[in-house]
Amino acid sequence: MILTESRAHPSLERLAQAAYDELAGGREVSYLILGDMINEASGKGVLRALHQKYSAAACDAMLMPILEEIGRNKPVPPRRRPVPSDSSPDPLTADISDIR
């Protein structure tokens, strides 16, 4: 559906066509392509147009598999640990008398 709705946006159409070609070839579509496609569709107003044209249930049926695939494959970056501050005790590890 995104491919059909992207005809007026060449950059989005290229991304949607690349995703379609991968699927048609029996290959898994990279989360990078899917993420770029969703970002481009959002930026070009295509997602808004889909929501206006179709019901919420239909939009969910079109978009949620793409978003779930992105979420399933996109690596989660490591969390940055906060630098401990010397001026105040850490409330999770400090003795209760240190906090008061």
Phi and psi in radians as a Rosetta constraint file:
Dihedral C 1 N 2 CA 2 C 2 CIRCULARHARMONIC -1.113 0.35
Dihedral N 2 CA 2 C 2 N 3 CIRCULARHARMONIC -0.677 0.35
Dihedral C 2 N 3 CA 3 C 3 CIRCULARHARMONIC -1.067 0.35
Dihedral N 3 CA 3 C 3 N 4 CIRCULARHARMONIC -0.779 0.35
Dihedral C 3 N 4 CA 4 C 4 CIRCULARHARMONIC -1.101 0.35
Dihedral N 4 CA 4 C 4 N 5 CIRCULARHARMONIC -0.730 0.35
Dihedral C 4 N 5 CA 5 C 5 CIRCULARHARMONIC -1.400 0.35
Dihedral N 5 CA 5 C 5 N 6 CIRCULARHARMONIC -0.128 0.35
Dihedral C 5 N 6 CA 6 C 6 CIRCULARHARMONIC -1.655 0.35
Dihedral N 6 CA 6 C 6 N 7 CIRCULARHARMONIC 0.078 0.35
Dihedral C 6 N 7 CA 7 C 7 CIRCULARHARMONIC -0.950 0.35
Dihedral N 7 CA 7 C 7 N 8 CIRCULARHARMONIC -0.573 0.35
Dihedral C 7 N 8 CA 8 C 8 CIRCULARHARMONIC -1.437 0.35
Dihedral N 8 CA 8 C 8 N 9 CIRCULARHARMONIC -0.056 0.35
Dihedral C 8 N 9 CA 9 C 9 CIRCULARHARMONIC -2.237 0.35
Dihedral N 9 CA 9 C 9 N 10 CIRCULARHARMONIC 1.632 0.35
Dihedral C 9 N 10 CA 10 C 10 CIRCULARHARMONIC -0.971 0.35
Dihedral N 10 CA 10 C 10 N 11 CIRCULARHARMONIC -0.699 0.35
Dihedral C 10 N 11 CA 11 C 11 CIRCULARHARMONIC -1.167 0.35
Dihedral N 11 CA 11 C 11 N 12 CIRCULARHARMONIC -0.702 0.35
Dihedral C 11 N 12 CA 12 C 12 CIRCULARHARMONIC -1.189 0.35
Dihedral N 12 CA 12 C 12 N 13 CIRCULARHARMONIC -0.702 0.35
Dihedral C 12 N 13 CA 13 C 13 CIRCULARHARMONIC -1.071 0.35
Dihedral N 13 CA 13 C 13 N 14 CIRCULARHARMONIC -0.703 0.35
Dihedral C 13 N 14 CA 14 C 14 CIRCULARHARMONIC -1.086 0.35
Dihedral N 14 CA 14 C 14 N 15 CIRCULARHARMONIC -0.771 0.35
Dihedral C 14 N 15 CA 15 C 15 CIRCULARHARMONIC -1.121 0.35
Dihedral N 15 CA 15 C 15 N 16 CIRCULARHARMONIC -0.798 0.35
Dihedral C 15 N 16 CA 16 C 16 CIRCULARHARMONIC -1.119 0.35
Dihedral N 16 CA 16 C 16 N 17 CIRCULARHARMONIC -0.670 0.35
Dihedral C 16 N 17 CA 17 C 17 CIRCULARHARMONIC -1.169 0.35
Dihedral N 17 CA 17 C 17 N 18 CIRCULARHARMONIC -0.698 0.35
Dihedral C 17 N 18 CA 18 C 18 CIRCULARHARMONIC -1.075 0.35
Dihedral N 18 CA 18 C 18 N 19 CIRCULARHARMONIC -0.753 0.35
Dihedral C 18 N 19 CA 19 C 19 CIRCULARHARMONIC -1.110 0.35
Dihedral N 19 CA 19 C 19 N 20 CIRCULARHARMONIC -0.773 0.35
Dihedral C 19 N 20 CA 20 C 20 CIRCULARHARMONIC -1.086 0.35
Dihedral N 20 CA 20 C 20 N 21 CIRCULARHARMONIC -0.772 0.35
Dihedral C 20 N 21 CA 21 C 21 CIRCULARHARMONIC -1.075 0.35
Dihedral N 21 CA 21 C 21 N 22 CIRCULARHARMONIC -0.705 0.35
Dihedral C 21 N 22 CA 22 C 22 CIRCULARHARMONIC -1.081 0.35
Dihedral N 22 CA 22 C 22 N 23 CIRCULARHARMONIC -0.837 0.35
Dihedral C 22 N 23 CA 23 C 23 CIRCULARHARMONIC -1.081 0.35
Dihedral N 23 CA 23 C 23 N 24 CIRCULARHARMONIC -0.767 0.35
Dihedral C 23 N 24 CA 24 C 24 CIRCULARHARMONIC -1.129 0.35
Dihedral N 24 CA 24 C 24 N 25 CIRCULARHARMONIC -0.505 0.35
Dihedral C 24 N 25 CA 25 C 25 CIRCULARHARMONIC -1.475 0.35
Dihedral N 25 CA 25 C 25 N 26 CIRCULARHARMONIC 0.060 0.35
Dihedral C 25 N 26 CA 26 C 26 CIRCULARHARMONIC 1.358 0.35
Dihedral N 26 CA 26 C 26 N 27 CIRCULARHARMONIC 0.304 0.35
Dihedral C 26 N 27 CA 27 C 27 CIRCULARHARMONIC -1.821 0.35
Dihedral N 27 CA 27 C 27 N 28 CIRCULARHARMONIC 2.743 0.35
Dihedral C 27 N 28 CA 28 C 28 CIRCULARHARMONIC -1.364 0.35
Dihedral N 28 CA 28 C 28 N 29 CIRCULARHARMONIC 2.421 0.35
Dihedral C 28 N 29 CA 29 C 29 CIRCULARHARMONIC -1.520 0.35
Dihedral N 29 CA 29 C 29 N 30 CIRCULARHARMONIC 2.291 0.35
Dihedral C 29 N 30 CA 30 C 30 CIRCULARHARMONIC -1.088 0.35
Dihedral N 30 CA 30 C 30 N 31 CIRCULARHARMONIC 2.477 0.35
Dihedral C 30 N 31 CA 31 C 31 CIRCULARHARMONIC -1.075 0.35
Dihedral N 31 CA 31 C 31 N 32 CIRCULARHARMONIC -0.448 0.35
Dihedral C 31 N 32 CA 32 C 32 CIRCULARHARMONIC -1.140 0.35
Dihedral N 32 CA 32 C 32 N 33 CIRCULARHARMONIC -0.784 0.35
Dihedral C 32 N 33 CA 33 C 33 CIRCULARHARMONIC -1.131 0.35
Dihedral N 33 CA 33 C 33 N 34 CIRCULARHARMONIC -0.794 0.35
Dihedral C 33 N 34 CA 34 C 34 CIRCULARHARMONIC -1.103 0.35
Dihedral N 34 CA 34 C 34 N 35 CIRCULARHARMONIC -0.747 0.35
Dihedral C 34 N 35 CA 35 C 35 CIRCULARHARMONIC -1.123 0.35
Dihedral N 35 CA 35 C 35 N 36 CIRCULARHARMONIC -0.756 0.35
Dihedral C 35 N 36 CA 36 C 36 CIRCULARHARMONIC -1.097 0.35
Dihedral N 36 CA 36 C 36 N 37 CIRCULARHARMONIC -0.686 0.35
Dihedral C 36 N 37 CA 37 C 37 CIRCULARHARMONIC -1.120 0.35
Dihedral N 37 CA 37 C 37 N 38 CIRCULARHARMONIC -0.792 0.35
Dihedral C 37 N 38 CA 38 C 38 CIRCULARHARMONIC -1.139 0.35
Dihedral N 38 CA 38 C 38 N 39 CIRCULARHARMONIC -0.758 0.35
Dihedral C 38 N 39 CA 39 C 39 CIRCULARHARMONIC -1.081 0.35
Dihedral N 39 CA 39 C 39 N 40 CIRCULARHARMONIC -0.761 0.35
Dihedral C 39 N 40 CA 40 C 40 CIRCULARHARMONIC -1.165 0.35
Dihedral N 40 CA 40 C 40 N 41 CIRCULARHARMONIC -0.737 0.35
Dihedral C 40 N 41 CA 41 C 41 CIRCULARHARMONIC -1.082 0.35
Dihedral N 41 CA 41 C 41 N 42 CIRCULARHARMONIC -0.673 0.35
Dihedral C 41 N 42 CA 42 C 42 CIRCULARHARMONIC -1.170 0.35
Dihedral N 42 CA 42 C 42 N 43 CIRCULARHARMONIC -0.819 0.35
Dihedral C 42 N 43 CA 43 C 43 CIRCULARHARMONIC -1.125 0.35
Dihedral N 43 CA 43 C 43 N 44 CIRCULARHARMONIC -0.534 0.35
Dihedral C 43 N 44 CA 44 C 44 CIRCULARHARMONIC -1.576 0.35
Dihedral N 44 CA 44 C 44 N 45 CIRCULARHARMONIC -0.023 0.35
Dihedral C 44 N 45 CA 45 C 45 CIRCULARHARMONIC 1.444 0.35
Dihedral N 45 CA 45 C 45 N 46 CIRCULARHARMONIC 0.168 0.35
Dihedral C 45 N 46 CA 46 C 46 CIRCULARHARMONIC -1.234 0.35
Dihedral N 46 CA 46 C 46 N 47 CIRCULARHARMONIC -0.665 0.35
Dihedral C 46 N 47 CA 47 C 47 CIRCULARHARMONIC -1.114 0.35
Dihedral N 47 CA 47 C 47 N 48 CIRCULARHARMONIC -0.711 0.35
Dihedral C 47 N 48 CA 48 C 48 CIRCULARHARMONIC -1.066 0.35
Dihedral N 48 CA 48 C 48 N 49 CIRCULARHARMONIC -0.758 0.35
Dihedral C 48 N 49 CA 49 C 49 CIRCULARHARMONIC -1.102 0.35
Dihedral N 49 CA 49 C 49 N 50 CIRCULARHARMONIC -0.674 0.35
Dihedral C 49 N 50 CA 50 C 50 CIRCULARHARMONIC -1.106 0.35
Dihedral N 50 CA 50 C 50 N 51 CIRCULARHARMONIC -0.722 0.35
Dihedral C 50 N 51 CA 51 C 51 CIRCULARHARMONIC -1.145 0.35
Dihedral N 51 CA 51 C 51 N 52 CIRCULARHARMONIC -0.561 0.35
Dihedral C 51 N 52 CA 52 C 52 CIRCULARHARMONIC -1.332 0.35
Dihedral N 52 CA 52 C 52 N 53 CIRCULARHARMONIC -0.578 0.35
Dihedral C 52 N 53 CA 53 C 53 CIRCULARHARMONIC -1.456 0.35
Dihedral N 53 CA 53 C 53 N 54 CIRCULARHARMONIC -0.590 0.35
Dihedral C 53 N 54 CA 54 C 54 CIRCULARHARMONIC -2.113 0.35
Dihedral N 54 CA 54 C 54 N 55 CIRCULARHARMONIC 2.865 0.35
Dihedral C 54 N 55 CA 55 C 55 CIRCULARHARMONIC -1.238 0.35
Dihedral N 55 CA 55 C 55 N 56 CIRCULARHARMONIC 2.893 0.35
Dihedral C 55 N 56 CA 56 C 56 CIRCULARHARMONIC -1.072 0.35
Dihedral N 56 CA 56 C 56 N 57 CIRCULARHARMONIC -0.688 0.35
Dihedral C 56 N 57 CA 57 C 57 CIRCULARHARMONIC -1.130 0.35
Dihedral N 57 CA 57 C 57 N 58 CIRCULARHARMONIC -0.699 0.35
Dihedral C 57 N 58 CA 58 C 58 CIRCULARHARMONIC -1.173 0.35
Dihedral N 58 CA 58 C 58 N 59 CIRCULARHARMONIC -0.720 0.35
Dihedral C 58 N 59 CA 59 C 59 CIRCULARHARMONIC -1.115 0.35
Dihedral N 59 CA 59 C 59 N 60 CIRCULARHARMONIC -0.755 0.35
Dihedral C 59 N 60 CA 60 C 60 CIRCULARHARMONIC -1.047 0.35
Dihedral N 60 CA 60 C 60 N 61 CIRCULARHARMONIC -0.733 0.35
Dihedral C 60 N 61 CA 61 C 61 CIRCULARHARMONIC -1.130 0.35
Dihedral N 61 CA 61 C 61 N 62 CIRCULARHARMONIC -0.530 0.35
Dihedral C 61 N 62 CA 62 C 62 CIRCULARHARMONIC -1.423 0.35
Dihedral N 62 CA 62 C 62 N 63 CIRCULARHARMONIC -0.757 0.35
Dihedral C 62 N 63 CA 63 C 63 CIRCULARHARMONIC -1.630 0.35
Dihedral N 63 CA 63 C 63 N 64 CIRCULARHARMONIC -0.586 0.35
Dihedral C 63 N 64 CA 64 C 64 CIRCULARHARMONIC -1.072 0.35
Dihedral N 64 CA 64 C 64 N 65 CIRCULARHARMONIC -0.699 0.35
Dihedral C 64 N 65 CA 65 C 65 CIRCULARHARMONIC -1.058 0.35
Dihedral N 65 CA 65 C 65 N 66 CIRCULARHARMONIC -0.635 0.35
Dihedral C 65 N 66 CA 66 C 66 CIRCULARHARMONIC -1.165 0.35
Dihedral N 66 CA 66 C 66 N 67 CIRCULARHARMONIC -0.834 0.35
Dihedral C 66 N 67 CA 67 C 67 CIRCULARHARMONIC -1.134 0.35
Dihedral N 67 CA 67 C 67 N 68 CIRCULARHARMONIC -0.660 0.35
Dihedral C 67 N 68 CA 68 C 68 CIRCULARHARMONIC -1.152 0.35
Dihedral N 68 CA 68 C 68 N 69 CIRCULARHARMONIC -0.676 0.35
Dihedral C 68 N 69 CA 69 C 69 CIRCULARHARMONIC -1.135 0.35
Dihedral N 69 CA 69 C 69 N 70 CIRCULARHARMONIC -0.709 0.35
Dihedral C 69 N 70 CA 70 C 70 CIRCULARHARMONIC -1.067 0.35
Dihedral N 70 CA 70 C 70 N 71 CIRCULARHARMONIC -0.858 0.35
Dihedral C 70 N 71 CA 71 C 71 CIRCULARHARMONIC -1.089 0.35
Dihedral N 71 CA 71 C 71 N 72 CIRCULARHARMONIC -0.569 0.35
Dihedral C 71 N 72 CA 72 C 72 CIRCULARHARMONIC -1.276 0.35
Dihedral N 72 CA 72 C 72 N 73 CIRCULARHARMONIC -0.585 0.35
Dihedral C 72 N 73 CA 73 C 73 CIRCULARHARMONIC -1.839 0.35
Dihedral N 73 CA 73 C 73 N 74 CIRCULARHARMONIC -0.402 0.35
Dihedral C 73 N 74 CA 74 C 74 CIRCULARHARMONIC -1.224 0.35
Dihedral N 74 CA 74 C 74 N 75 CIRCULARHARMONIC 2.220 0.35
Dihedral C 74 N 75 CA 75 C 75 CIRCULARHARMONIC -1.138 0.35
Dihedral N 75 CA 75 C 75 N 76 CIRCULARHARMONIC 2.531 0.35
Dihedral C 75 N 76 CA 76 C 76 CIRCULARHARMONIC -1.615 0.35
Dihedral N 76 CA 76 C 76 N 77 CIRCULARHARMONIC 2.147 0.35
Dihedral C 76 N 77 CA 77 C 77 CIRCULARHARMONIC -1.186 0.35
Dihedral N 77 CA 77 C 77 N 78 CIRCULARHARMONIC 2.611 0.35
Dihedral C 77 N 78 CA 78 C 78 CIRCULARHARMONIC -1.145 0.35
Dihedral N 78 CA 78 C 78 N 79 CIRCULARHARMONIC 2.564 0.35
Dihedral C 78 N 79 CA 79 C 79 CIRCULARHARMONIC -1.290 0.35
Dihedral N 79 CA 79 C 79 N 80 CIRCULARHARMONIC 2.472 0.35
Dihedral C 79 N 80 CA 80 C 80 CIRCULARHARMONIC -1.504 0.35
Dihedral N 80 CA 80 C 80 N 81 CIRCULARHARMONIC 2.268 0.35
Dihedral C 80 N 81 CA 81 C 81 CIRCULARHARMONIC -1.443 0.35
Dihedral N 81 CA 81 C 81 N 82 CIRCULARHARMONIC 2.353 0.35
Dihedral C 81 N 82 CA 82 C 82 CIRCULARHARMONIC -1.166 0.35
Dihedral N 82 CA 82 C 82 N 83 CIRCULARHARMONIC 2.551 0.35
Dihedral C 82 N 83 CA 83 C 83 CIRCULARHARMONIC -1.319 0.35
Dihedral N 83 CA 83 C 83 N 84 CIRCULARHARMONIC 2.203 0.35
Dihedral C 83 N 84 CA 84 C 84 CIRCULARHARMONIC -1.147 0.35
Dihedral N 84 CA 84 C 84 N 85 CIRCULARHARMONIC 2.444 0.35
Dihedral C 84 N 85 CA 85 C 85 CIRCULARHARMONIC -1.688 0.35
Dihedral N 85 CA 85 C 85 N 86 CIRCULARHARMONIC 2.347 0.35
Dihedral C 85 N 86 CA 86 C 86 CIRCULARHARMONIC -1.339 0.35
Dihedral N 86 CA 86 C 86 N 87 CIRCULARHARMONIC -0.324 0.35
Dihedral C 86 N 87 CA 87 C 87 CIRCULARHARMONIC -1.411 0.35
Dihedral N 87 CA 87 C 87 N 88 CIRCULARHARMONIC -0.457 0.35
Dihedral C 87 N 88 CA 88 C 88 CIRCULARHARMONIC -2.381 0.35
Dihedral N 88 CA 88 C 88 N 89 CIRCULARHARMONIC 2.496 0.35
Dihedral C 88 N 89 CA 89 C 89 CIRCULARHARMONIC -1.252 0.35
Dihedral N 89 CA 89 C 89 N 90 CIRCULARHARMONIC 2.655 0.35
Dihedral C 89 N 90 CA 90 C 90 CIRCULARHARMONIC -1.268 0.35
Dihedral N 90 CA 90 C 90 N 91 CIRCULARHARMONIC 2.087 0.35
Dihedral C 90 N 91 CA 91 C 91 CIRCULARHARMONIC -1.134 0.35
Dihedral N 91 CA 91 C 91 N 92 CIRCULARHARMONIC -0.313 0.35
Dihedral C 91 N 92 CA 92 C 92 CIRCULARHARMONIC -1.469 0.35
Dihedral N 92 CA 92 C 92 N 93 CIRCULARHARMONIC -0.428 0.35
Dihedral C 92 N 93 CA 93 C 93 CIRCULARHARMONIC -2.062 0.35
Dihedral N 93 CA 93 C 93 N 94 CIRCULARHARMONIC -0.176 0.35
Dihedral C 93 N 94 CA 94 C 94 CIRCULARHARMONIC -1.366 0.35
Dihedral N 94 CA 94 C 94 N 95 CIRCULARHARMONIC 2.673 0.35
Dihedral C 94 N 95 CA 95 C 95 CIRCULARHARMONIC -1.194 0.35
Dihedral N 95 CA 95 C 95 N 96 CIRCULARHARMONIC 2.565 0.35
Dihedral C 95 N 96 CA 96 C 96 CIRCULARHARMONIC -1.024 0.35
Dihedral N 96 CA 96 C 96 N 97 CIRCULARHARMONIC -0.558 0.35
Dihedral C 96 N 97 CA 97 C 97 CIRCULARHARMONIC -1.251 0.35
Dihedral N 97 CA 97 C 97 N 98 CIRCULARHARMONIC -0.406 0.35
Dihedral C 97 N 98 CA 98 C 98 CIRCULARHARMONIC -1.275 0.35
Dihedral N 98 CA 98 C 98 N 99 CIRCULARHARMONIC -0.495 0.35
Dihedral C 98 N 99 CA 99 C 99 CIRCULARHARMONIC -1.360 0.35
Dihedral N 99 CA 99 C 99 N 100 CIRCULARHARMONIC -0.597 0.35
